[in-house]
């Protein structure tokens, strides 16, 4: 490990929920000494026009993700669960768009 990587601050991923949205969206990354600093920096960098109502910061090393290369084997078990794809139900017209 080089001196530069030892002295580098941890990387945080930033997620913002907009005024018009219900979910948080990934907007970028930043380095910070701790979560509070990351939250403050995320506010200053990613919500300059007061468009956000909620900010999440997550240390990049704390994120566990599936690999796109494993998509076939990772999602295959879902194919056996017919109830997740209710295409065989008839929806009455009065229900409207679902």
N, CA, C and O atoms as a GROMACS GRO file, in nm:
protein
  392
    1UNK      N    1   0.084  -0.117   0.000
    1UNK     CA    2   0.000   0.000   0.000
    1UNK      C    3   0.089   0.125   0.000
    1UNK      O    4   0.182   0.135   0.080
    2UNK      N    5   0.062   0.216  -0.087
    2UNK     CA    6   0.144   0.337  -0.096
    2UNK      C    7   0.102   0.436   0.013
    2UNK      O    8  -0.005   0.424   0.072
    3UNK      N    9   0.189   0.534   0.038
    3UNK     CA   10   0.158   0.639   0.135
    3UNK      C   11   0.034   0.715   0.097
    3UNK      O   12  -0.045   0.753   0.184
    4UNK      N   13   0.014   0.740  -0.034
    4UNK     CA   14  -0.103   0.815  -0.079
    4UNK      C   15  -0.233   0.745  -0.041
    4UNK      O   16  -0.326   0.811   0.005
    5UNK      N   17  -0.242   0.612  -0.061
    5UNK     CA   18  -0.366   0.542  -0.031
    5UNK      C   19  -0.388   0.528   0.119
    5UNK      O   20  -0.503   0.516   0.163
    6UNK      N   21  -0.281   0.528   0.200
    6UNK     CA   22  -0.295   0.524   0.346
    6UNK      C   23  -0.354   0.654   0.398
    6UNK      O   24  -0.433   0.654   0.493
    7UNK      N   25  -0.316   0.767   0.337
    7UNK     CA   26  -0.360   0.898   0.384
    7UNK      C   27  -0.491   0.943   0.321
    7UNK      O   28  -0.546   1.046   0.360
    8UNK      N   29  -0.541   0.868   0.226
    8UNK     CA   30  -0.664   0.908   0.157
    8UNK      C   31  -0.786   0.884   0.247
    8UNK      O   32  -0.795   0.781   0.314
    9UNK      N   33  -0.876   0.978   0.246
    9UNK     CA   34  -0.998   0.966   0.326
    9UNK      C   35  -1.089   0.860   0.265
    9UNK      O   36  -1.082   0.835   0.145
   10UNK      N   37  -1.176   0.797   0.346
   10UNK     CA   38  -1.268   0.696   0.294
   10UNK      C   39  -1.362   0.756   0.189
   10UNK      O   40  -1.396   0.874   0.193
   11UNK      N   41  -1.403   0.673   0.096
   11UNK     CA   42  -1.494   0.714  -0.011
   11UNK      C   43  -1.638   0.682   0.031
   11UNK      O   44  -1.666   0.574   0.082
   12UNK      N   45  -1.728   0.777   0.010
   12UNK     CA   46  -1.870   0.761   0.041
   12UNK      C   47  -1.952   0.777  -0.087
   12UNK      O   48  -1.921   0.860  -0.172
   13UNK      N   49  -2.057   0.696  -0.100
   13UNK     CA   50  -2.152   0.710  -0.209
   13UNK      C   51  -2.267   0.796  -0.158
   13UNK      O   52  -2.309   0.782  -0.043
   14UNK      N   53  -2.317   0.886  -0.243
   14UNK     CA   54  -2.419   0.981  -0.202
   14UNK      C   55  -2.549   0.953  -0.277
   14UNK      O   56  -2.550   0.939  -0.400
   15UNK      N   57  -2.659   0.946  -0.201
   15UNK     CA   58  -2.793   0.924  -0.256
   15UNK      C   59  -2.881   1.039  -0.211
   15UNK      O   60  -2.881   1.075  -0.094
   16UNK      N   61  -2.957   1.097  -0.305
   16UNK     CA   62  -3.043   1.212  -0.275
   16UNK      C   63  -3.187   1.177  -0.312
   16UNK      O   64  -3.213   1.118  -0.416
   17UNK      N   65  -3.279   1.216  -0.226
   17UNK     CA   66  -3.422   1.207  -0.258
   17UNK      C   67  -3.468   1.348  -0.295
   17UNK      O   68  -3.454   1.441  -0.215
   18UNK      N   69  -3.522   1.362  -0.415
   18UNK     CA   70  -3.565   1.494  -0.459
   18UNK      C   71  -3.703   1.527  -0.404
   18UNK      O   72  -3.773   1.439  -0.351
   19UNK      N   73  -3.742   1.652  -0.415
   19UNK     CA   74  -3.873   1.696  -0.366
   19UNK      C   75  -3.986   1.622  -0.436
   19UNK      O   76  -4.090   1.596  -0.375
   20UNK      N   77  -3.967   1.589  -0.561
   20UNK     CA   78  -4.072   1.523  -0.639
   20UNK      C   79  -4.062   1.371  -0.638
   20UNK      O   80  -4.146   1.304  -0.698
   21UNK      N   81  -3.964   1.315  -0.572
   21UNK     CA   82  -3.944   1.171  -0.578
   21UNK      C   83  -3.974   1.100  -0.448
   21UNK      O   84  -3.982   1.161  -0.342
   22UNK      N   85  -3.992   0.969  -0.460
   22UNK     CA   86  -4.014   0.886  -0.341
   22UNK      C   87  -3.892   0.802  -0.307
   22UNK      O   88  -3.883   0.746  -0.198
   23UNK      N   89  -3.798   0.794  -0.401
   23UNK     CA   90  -3.682   0.711  -0.377
   23UNK      C   91  -3.554   0.794  -0.385
   23UNK      O   92  -3.551   0.902  -0.444
   24UNK      N   93  -3.450   0.741  -0.325
   24UNK     CA   94  -3.320   0.805  -0.328
   24UNK      C   95  -3.247   0.760  -0.454
   24UNK      O   96  -3.255   0.643  -0.492
   25UNK      N   97  -3.176   0.851  -0.519
   25UNK     CA   98  -3.100   0.819  -0.639
   25UNK      C   99  -2.953   0.849  -0.614
   25UNK      O  100  -2.918   0.947  -0.549
   26UNK      N  101  -2.869   0.762  -0.668
   26UNK     CA  102  -2.725   0.781  -0.656
   26UNK      C  103  -2.685   0.903  -0.739
   26UNK      O  104  -2.718   0.911  -0.858
   27UNK      N  105  -2.615   0.997  -0.677
   27UNK     CA  106  -2.575   1.119  -0.747
   27UNK      C  107  -2.425   1.135  -0.759
   27UNK      O  108  -2.377   1.218  -0.837
   28UNK      N  109  -2.349   1.056  -0.684
   28UNK     CA  110  -2.204   1.067  -0.694
   28UNK      C  111  -2.133   1.014  -0.571
   28UNK      O  112  -2.193   0.948  -0.486
   29UNK      N  113  -2.006   1.044  -0.564
   29UNK     CA  114  -1.920   0.997  -0.456
   29UNK      C  115  -1.836   1.112  -0.404
   29UNK      O  116  -1.816   1.212  -0.473
   30UNK      N  117  -1.789   1.098  -0.281
   30UNK     CA  118  -1.697   1.197  -0.225
   30UNK      C  119  -1.616   1.134  -0.114
   30UNK      O  120  -1.655   1.032  -0.056
   31UNK      N  121  -1.502   1.194  -0.083
   31UNK     CA  122  -1.415   1.149   0.025
   31UNK      C  123  -1.445   1.233   0.149
   31UNK      O  124  -1.466   1.354   0.139
   32UNK      N  125  -1.446   1.169   0.265
   32UNK     CA  126  -1.470   1.241   0.391
   32UNK      C  127  -1.409   1.161   0.507
   32UNK      O  128  -1.391   1.040   0.497
   33UNK      N  129  -1.378   1.231   0.615
   33UNK     CA  130  -1.318   1.167   0.732
   33UNK      C  131  -1.416   1.076   0.805
   33UNK      O  132  -1.377   0.973   0.860
   34UNK      N  133  -1.545   1.115   0.806
   34UNK     CA  134  -1.646   1.034   0.875
   34UNK      C  135  -1.782   1.060   0.810
   34UNK      O  136  -1.794   1.142   0.718
   35UNK      N  137  -1.884   0.991   0.857
   35UNK     CA  138  -2.018   0.999   0.797
   35UNK      C  139  -2.078   1.139   0.810
   35UNK      O  140  -2.143   1.187   0.718
   36UNK      N  141  -2.058   1.204   0.924
   36UNK     CA  142  -2.112   1.338   0.943
   36UNK      C  143  -2.051   1.438   0.845
   36UNK      O  144  -2.121   1.521   0.787
   37UNK      N  145  -1.921   1.427   0.826
   37UNK     CA  146  -1.853   1.514   0.730
   37UNK      C  147  -1.902   1.483   0.588
   37UNK      O  148  -1.921   1.574   0.507
   38UNK      N  149  -1.921   1.356   0.559
   38UNK     CA  150  -1.971   1.316   0.427
   38UNK      C  151  -2.110   1.373   0.403
   38UNK      O  152  -2.140   1.419   0.293
   39UNK      N  153  -2.194   1.370   0.504
   39UNK     CA  154  -2.330   1.424   0.493
   39UNK      C  155  -2.327   1.575   0.467
   39UNK      O  156  -2.399   1.625   0.380
   40UNK      N  157  -2.246   1.644   0.541
   40UNK     CA  158  -2.234   1.789   0.523
   40UNK      C  159  -2.178   1.823   0.386
   40UNK      O  160  -2.229   1.911   0.317
   41UNK      N  161  -2.072   1.752   0.346
   41UNK     CA  162  -2.013   1.777   0.214
   41UNK      C  163  -2.110   1.742   0.102
   41UNK      O  164  -2.116   1.811   0.001
   42UNK      N  165  -2.188   1.634   0.119
   42UNK     CA  166  -2.286   1.595   0.018
   42UNK      C  167  -2.392   1.703   0.003
   42UNK      O  168  -2.434   1.734  -0.109
   43UNK      N  169  -2.435   1.759   0.115
   43UNK     CA  170  -2.532   1.869   0.109
   43UNK      C  171  -2.475   1.986   0.030
   43UNK      O  172  -2.543   2.042  -0.056
   44UNK      N  173  -2.351   2.023   0.060
   44UNK     CA  174  -2.288   2.138  -0.005
   44UNK      C  175  -2.261   2.114  -0.153
   44UNK      O  176  -2.274   2.206  -0.234
   45UNK      N  177  -2.224   1.993  -0.189
   45UNK     CA  178  -2.186   1.963  -0.328
   45UNK      C  179  -2.306   1.927  -0.415
   45UNK      O  180  -2.314   1.971  -0.530
   46UNK      N  181  -2.399   1.848  -0.362
   46UNK     CA  182  -2.504   1.790  -0.447
   46UNK      C  183  -2.642   1.853  -0.432
   46UNK      O  184  -2.734   1.816  -0.506
   47UNK      N  185  -2.661   1.948  -0.340
   47UNK     CA  186  -2.793   2.010  -0.326
   47UNK      C  187  -2.783   2.162  -0.325
   47UNK      O  188  -2.841   2.228  -0.240
   48UNK      N  189  -2.711   2.216  -0.418
   48UNK     CA  190  -2.688   2.361  -0.424
   48UNK      C  191  -2.815   2.440  -0.446
   48UNK      O  192  -2.826   2.554  -0.400
   49UNK      N  193  -2.911   2.384  -0.515
   49UNK     CA  194  -3.035   2.456  -0.545
   49UNK      C  195  -3.151   2.411  -0.457
   49UNK      O  196  -3.267   2.428  -0.494
   50UNK      N  197  -3.122   2.353  -0.344
   50UNK     CA  198  -3.222   2.305  -0.248
   50UNK      C  199  -3.320   2.205  -0.309
   50UNK      O  200  -3.437   2.202  -0.273
   51UNK      N  201  -3.270   2.124  -0.402
   51UNK     CA  202  -3.359   2.028  -0.467
   51UNK      C  203  -3.380   1.899  -0.386
   51UNK      O  204  -3.471   1.823  -0.415
   52UNK      N  205  -3.298   1.875  -0.287
   52UNK     CA  206  -3.310   1.752  -0.211
   52UNK      C  207  -3.388   1.768  -0.082
   52UNK      O  208  -3.388   1.876  -0.022
   53UNK      N  209  -3.455   1.660  -0.039
   53UNK     CA  210  -3.524   1.662   0.090
   53UNK      C  211  -3.464   1.560   0.186
   53UNK      O  212  -3.495   1.560   0.306
   54UNK      N  213  -3.379   1.471   0.133
   54UNK     CA  214  -3.316   1.370   0.216
   54UNK      C  215  -3.186   1.326   0.150
   54UNK      O  216  -3.179   1.311   0.028
   55UNK      N  217  -3.083   1.306   0.230
   55UNK     CA  218  -2.953   1.263   0.180
   55UNK      C  219  -2.910   1.138   0.257
   55UNK      O  220  -2.921   1.133   0.379
   56UNK      N  221  -2.862   1.040   0.184
   56UNK     CA  222  -2.799   0.922   0.243
   56UNK      C  223  -2.654   0.922   0.200
   56UNK      O  224  -2.624   0.949   0.083
   57UNK      N  225  -2.562   0.892   0.291
   57UNK     CA  226  -2.423   0.867   0.256
   57UNK      C  227  -2.388   0.729   0.309
   57UNK      O  228  -2.420   0.694   0.422
   58UNK      N  229  -2.321   0.651   0.225
   58UNK     CA  230  -2.285   0.514   0.260
   58UNK      C  231  -2.138   0.493   0.224
   58UNK      O  232  -2.096   0.520   0.112
   59UNK      N  233  -2.061   0.446   0.322
   59UNK     CA  234  -1.921   0.417   0.294
   59UNK      C  235  -1.915   0.310   0.184
   59UNK      O  236  -1.978   0.205   0.194
   60UNK      N  237  -1.839   0.339   0.080
   60UNK     CA  238  -1.831   0.250  -0.035
   60UNK      C  239  -1.794   0.108   0.005
   60UNK      O  240  -1.845   0.012  -0.053
   61UNK      N  241  -1.707   0.093   0.102
   61UNK     CA  242  -1.664  -0.041   0.144
   61UNK      C  243  -1.776  -0.118   0.213
   61UNK      O  244  -1.765  -0.240   0.230
   62UNK      N  245  -1.884  -0.050   0.255
   62UNK     CA  246  -1.997  -0.117   0.321
   62UNK      C  247  -2.103  -0.166   0.223
   62UNK      O  248  -2.202  -0.226   0.265
   63UNK      N  249  -2.084  -0.140   0.095
   63UNK     CA  250  -2.182  -0.181  -0.006
   63UNK      C  251  -2.145  -0.318  -0.060
   63UNK      O  252  -2.031  -0.342  -0.101
   64UNK      N  253  -2.242  -0.408  -0.060
   64UNK     CA  254  -2.225  -0.539  -0.120
   64UNK      C  255  -2.318  -0.545  -0.239
   64UNK      O  256  -2.437  -0.515  -0.228
   65UNK      N  257  -2.265  -0.584  -0.353
   65UNK     CA  258  -2.345  -0.584  -0.476
   65UNK      C  259  -2.325  -0.712  -0.554
   65UNK      O  260  -2.220  -0.777  -0.544
   66UNK      N  261  -2.426  -0.747  -0.631
   66UNK     CA  262  -2.412  -0.862  -0.721
   66UNK      C  263  -2.329  -0.818  -0.841
   66UNK      O  264  -2.317  -0.699  -0.869
   67UNK      N  265  -2.273  -0.914  -0.910
   67UNK     CA  266  -2.192  -0.885  -1.027
   67UNK      C  267  -2.276  -0.903  -1.153
   67UNK      O  268  -2.349  -1.001  -1.165
   68UNK      N  269  -2.268  -0.809  -1.247
   68UNK     CA  270  -2.342  -0.825  -1.374
   68UNK      C  271  -2.304  -0.955  -1.446
   68UNK      O  272  -2.384  -1.010  -1.522
   69UNK      N  273  -2.182  -1.003  -1.424
   69UNK     CA  274  -2.138  -1.128  -1.488
   69UNK      C  275  -2.215  -1.249  -1.436
   69UNK      O  276  -2.224  -1.351  -1.505
   70UNK      N  277  -2.270  -1.239  -1.315
   70UNK     CA  278  -2.342  -1.351  -1.253
   70UNK      C  279  -2.492  -1.340  -1.269
   70UNK      O  280  -2.566  -1.412  -1.203
   71UNK      N  281  -2.539  -1.251  -1.357
   71UNK     CA  282  -2.683  -1.225  -1.363
   71UNK      C  283  -2.765  -1.349  -1.395
   71UNK      O  284  -2.875  -1.365  -1.341
   72UNK      N  285  -2.716  -1.437  -1.480
   72UNK     CA  286  -2.792  -1.559  -1.512
   72UNK      C  287  -2.814  -1.646  -1.391
   72UNK      O  288  -2.928  -1.675  -1.355
   73UNK      N  289  -2.707  -1.688  -1.328
   73UNK     CA  290  -2.719  -1.780  -1.214
   73UNK      C  291  -2.776  -1.712  -1.090
   73UNK      O  292  -2.841  -1.777  -1.009
   74UNK      N  293  -2.754  -1.582  -1.076
   74UNK     CA  294  -2.803  -1.511  -0.957
   74UNK      C  295  -2.955  -1.498  -0.959
   74UNK      O  296  -3.019  -1.510  -0.854
   75UNK      N  297  -3.014  -1.474  -1.076
   75UNK     CA  298  -3.158  -1.450  -1.084
   75UNK      C  299  -3.239  -1.573  -1.125
   75UNK      O  300  -3.362  -1.567  -1.124
   76UNK      N  301  -3.175  -1.683  -1.161
   76UNK     CA  302  -3.247  -1.803  -1.203
   76UNK      C  303  -3.350  -1.852  -1.101
   76UNK      O  304  -3.460  -1.891  -1.143
   77UNK      N  305  -3.323  -1.852  -0.972
   77UNK     CA  306  -3.424  -1.900  -0.876
   77UNK      C  307  -3.557  -1.826  -0.885
   77UNK      O  308  -3.661  -1.883  -0.851
   78UNK      N  309  -3.558  -1.702  -0.931
   78UNK     CA  310  -3.682  -1.626  -0.943
   78UNK      C  311  -3.772  -1.679  -1.055
   78UNK      O  312  -3.893  -1.657  -1.052
   79UNK      N  313  -3.716  -1.748  -1.152
   79UNK     CA  314  -3.794  -1.799  -1.265
   79UNK      C  315  -3.896  -1.904  -1.219
   79UNK      O  316  -3.998  -1.923  -1.286
   80UNK      N  317  -3.871  -1.971  -1.108
   80UNK     CA  318  -3.960  -2.075  -1.057
   80UNK      C  319  -4.076  -2.017  -0.974
   80UNK      O  320  -4.162  -2.092  -0.929
   81UNK      N  321  -4.079  -1.888  -0.954
   81UNK     CA  322  -4.180  -1.827  -0.868
   81UNK      C  323  -4.284  -1.757  -0.954
   81UNK      O  324  -4.276  -1.636  -0.977
   82UNK      N  325  -4.380  -1.832  -1.002
   82UNK     CA  326  -4.482  -1.780  -1.092
   82UNK      C  327  -4.563  -1.665  -1.031
   82UNK      O  328  -4.608  -1.576  -1.103
   83UNK      N  329  -4.580  -1.668  -0.900
   83UNK     CA  330  -4.660  -1.564  -0.835
   83UNK      C  331  -4.596  -1.425  -0.847
   83UNK      O  332  -4.663  -1.324  -0.824
   84UNK      N  333  -4.469  -1.420  -0.881
   84UNK     CA  334  -4.404  -1.290  -0.899
   84UNK      C  335  -4.435  -1.228  -1.034
   84UNK      O  336  -4.410  -1.109  -1.057
   85UNK      N  337  -4.489  -1.307  -1.122
   85UNK     CA  338  -4.524  -1.259  -1.256
   85UNK      C  339  -4.670  -1.294  -1.283
   85UNK      O  340  -4.698  -1.388  -1.356
   86UNK      N  341  -4.763  -1.219  -1.225
   86UNK     CA  342  -4.905  -1.254  -1.234
   86UNK      C  343  -4.968  -1.219  -1.369
   86UNK      O  344  -5.064  -1.142  -1.376
   87UNK      N  345  -4.914  -1.275  -1.475
   87UNK     CA  346  -4.965  -1.245  -1.608
   87UNK      C  347  -5.091  -1.326  -1.640
   87UNK      O  348  -5.157  -1.300  -1.740
   88UNK      N  349  -5.125  -1.422  -1.557
   88UNK     CA  350  -5.240  -1.508  -1.584
   88UNK      C  351  -5.368  -1.460  -1.516
   88UNK      O  352  -5.471  -1.527  -1.526
   89UNK      N  353  -5.364  -1.346  -1.448
   89UNK     CA  354  -5.483  -1.290  -1.385
   89UNK      C  355  -5.557  -1.198  -1.482
   89UNK      O  356  -5.495  -1.126  -1.561
   90UNK      N  357  -5.688  -1.203  -1.476
   90UNK     CA  358  -5.768  -1.109  -1.554
   90UNK      C  359  -5.808  -0.993  -1.464
   90UNK      O  360  -5.863  -1.014  -1.355
   91UNK      N  361  -5.780  -0.872  -1.508
   91UNK     CA  362  -5.810  -0.754  -1.429
   91UNK      C  363  -5.938  -0.691  -1.482
   91UNK      O  364  -5.947  -0.660  -1.601
   92UNK      N  365  -6.039  -0.671  -1.395
   92UNK     CA  366  -6.164  -0.608  -1.440
   92UNK      C  367  -6.138  -0.469  -1.496
   92UNK      O  368  -6.049  -0.398  -1.449
   93UNK      N  369  -6.215  -0.429  -1.596
   93UNK     CA  370  -6.197  -0.300  -1.661
   93UNK      C  371  -6.211  -0.183  -1.566
   93UNK      O  372  -6.142  -0.082  -1.581
   94UNK      N  373  -6.301  -0.195  -1.466
   94UNK     CA  374  -6.324  -0.084  -1.375
   94UNK      C  375  -6.201  -0.055  -1.286
   94UNK      O  376  -6.193   0.052  -1.225
   95UNK      N  377  -6.108  -0.147  -1.278
   95UNK     CA  378  -5.987  -0.124  -1.200
   95UNK      C  379  -5.898  -0.020  -1.270
   95UNK      O  380  -5.829   0.057  -1.203
   96UNK      N  381  -5.901  -0.018  -1.400
   96UNK     CA  382  -5.820   0.080  -1.474
   96UNK      C  383  -5.678   0.032  -1.491
   96UNK      O  384  -5.649  -0.087  -1.487
   97UNK      N  385  -5.589   0.129  -1.510
   97UNK     CA  386  -5.448   0.097  -1.534
   97UNK      C  387  -5.380   0.054  -1.406
   97UNK      O  388  -5.393   0.121  -1.303
   98UNK      N  389  -5.309  -0.056  -1.409
   98UNK     CA  390  -5.233  -0.103  -1.293
   98UNK      C  391  -5.087  -0.107  -1.326
   98UNK      O  392  -5.006  -0.144  -1.241
   0.00000   0.00000   0.00000
